[in-house]
Structures are given as C-alpha cells and as structure tokens.
Amino acid sequence: MPNKSFYRTTVAFYAQYGQYVNGRWEGGYTDPVIKKVNIQPFKDGEMLDFNTATTYYQKGYKKVYFKEYPVFPENPPEDSQIIFYYDGLFYQVQGDMDYTTPGKGPKHRKALAAKMDTQPSITAPF
C-alpha cells in the first residue's frame, strides 16, 4: 500500500486547451498545479511485440501514479489535454486508470504519459 514516501517526485501539471476565434486556433495553458507523484519508466513492453514495444520506448513513455487528479483553478474544459513538467521535459497524459475505489489495496490513479515531440513555450516552474 503506497504511503507518503511513495509519492516523492514533484511535477507541475497543466491543462492545455483552446478554441477557434475568427477561424484561427488560439490555445493556452492553465497555471501550474504542483503535485507529488511517483514516476516509473515504461516496463510493460515485455508483453508487446517487438515493433510496438520499440515505439513505446522511443516516445519516452512513463507511468505516473498520483493520489488525486489535479484540480485547476481556471476550470478548463473537460476535453483539455493534461501535460506535466518533469526533469526538464513536458509529457502529455495519454490515458489514465482510476484505482481509488477498491476495497483493499492502494487508492491511487495511474496514468500513461508520453514525452511531447514539440515542447511548449512555457516557463519552467522549477
């Protein structure tokens, strides 16, 4: 069962959202929400075929565990992309699973994130 020391890596979460204004896409980011998480390298590639596993490793996938989903004060739209800053790079959350309701065992959320090909122009939070 994870305890407080399990969540020891500090990351900054952002929500990326936008809309069309006069036919032009205008996007933006929320202010950062700082959270403690646990980041693991993607090791599930052993269960994939070689070509698929190579794709995951080349894109820099990480598994991220956190207690609660970040709550952004700006209240961005639900379809916003969640990104986070870790170790000098930005990662985009590809999907997540909710493990907060089991009767026994750890109560956490698990997300799979990939390193962003084009790093956004956001000032590093730390």
Residue, then its C-alpha position, 0 to 999 in steps of 0.5 A: m500500500p503506497n504511503k507518503s514516501f511513495y509519492r516523492t517526485t514533484v511535477a507541475f501539471y497543466a491543462q492545455y486547451g483552446q478554441y477557434v476565434n475568427g477561424r484561427w486556433e488560439g490555445g493556452y495553458t492553465d497555471p501550474v498545479i504542483k503535485k507529488v507523484n511517483i514516476q516509473p519508466f515504461k516496463d510493460g513492453e515485455m508483453l508487446d511485440f517487438n515493433t510496438a514495444t520499440t515505439y513505446y520506448q522511443k516516445g519516452y513513455k512513463k507511468v505516473y501514479f498520483k493520489e488525486y487528479p489535479v484540480f485547476p483553478e481556471n476550470p478548463p474544459e473537460d476535453s483539455q489535454i493534461i501535460f506535466y513538467y518533469d526533469g526538464l521535459f513536458y509529457q502529455v497524459q495519454g490515458d489514465m486508470d482510476y484505482t481509488t475505489p477498491g476495497k483493499g489495496p492502494k487508492h491511487r490513479k495511474a496514468l500513461a504519459a508520453k514525452m511531447d515531440t514539440q515542447p511548449s513555450i512555457t516557463a519552467p516552474f522549477 
